[in-house]
Amino acid sequence: MIPLRDAVSDSPFTRIGLLGGTFNPVHNCHLSIAGHAQEALSLDRVLFIPSGVPPHKSRDSLAPAHHRLRMVQHAVAGLPGFTVSDVEANAPDTSYTIDTVRTLRETVKGEFWFIIGLDAFLEIEGWKSAETLLTLTNFLVLSRPHVPFSRVAALALLPSLPGEQLERLDDGHQRRLDLPVGPQATITFLRIDPCDVSSSTVRERIRTGADVADWLPPPVHSYIIRHNLYVPR
């Protein structure tokens, strides 16, 4: 893998999307989300960041970090504008978003956009140093099935939100809403077409012997079979 400094810092890229997650495993909806973000924000790069030891996820069904990192590398190989970072996968301790963003800001020059689903964003007040995080990076918050944007209004960390516009996002009359947060950061809420594939469903189908080929990039499907991942021991 090309070191992060060489892949990003020494290049002319200025708008960088950060897409973190366990990627357990990475699937086609992850790639679709990255594509929506790239198009909506005119991103020069989307940086996939597989987690090492995530603070908010059960580790019972979590594949080892090196496998998840390799699967993401296989998934994005040859896709223009997609890059992978091992900043969390190789970290010795629990990975917190605030620490990852600070590390990247030390090595990568550019305008950061943290890409996140609405369901996860609604839990941001429980994240480490959430208030500071909202000042360090922009956020792109993407719609999730059955989760209304109007729930964002209950987040105490955010400034007063235009309730009518959030409702317009929910009913489909508005696709995008940009909310300035302080002098240097923005939260963009974006409605996208739903994608119902989830990593947990992929794992369950693999466990029961069902076919998942249509849900995964072919190199990822091959990797899972080759390394016997997610099957009962």
Order of alpha helices (4+ residues) and beta strands (2+ residues): beta-alpha-beta-alpha-beta-alpha-beta-alpha-alpha-beta-alpha-beta-beta-alpha-alpha
